[in-house]
Amino acid sequence: MYFQDLGEHTNTLVSLMGLFAGVSAFLLWRLLTRMEKKLDELHRLCCDCRQELGERFICRYEHEGEHQDLWQAVNHHAHDLRGRVVR
């Protein structure tokens, strides 16, 4: 009698497990598609930023005469033992 009751509930248990597996698969798919959209947006923002860098910063040679002393200090300096800049 016990096995007969278990057999009657087996179909219900299998159906519920299938339903939960379907819901889990749907939620996983939704999570992955949202993550893909966010990664695409991040990639687009990074690429746009890289393309704008050339426009946002001044080329070194455009103002060579105006900033010669600054470039000289940046490119031709040394440090003493304490780490301070020595020209």
Phi, psi and omega in degrees: 000323180295319182290330178292320178294321178295321178295326179290329183270350181297316179298321178294317179296318179295320178296316178295320178296321177295320177296313178296322177295320178294316178296318179296319179296318178297316180294322177295317178299316179296318178298316181292321179292322177294321179294321179296319178297319180293321178293321176297319178295317178298317179297318180297317180295320179294318179293320177297321180296318180295323180289329181279345183300321179297328180277331185280332184250147181278137176293147183298322187277350179291324183236043183300317183291323184288326187245027182299318180295321179296314179295324178297318180291322181288317188270339184231075176220168179226172179236141175277185183296334179272356178095003179280152182283133177235129180265000000 
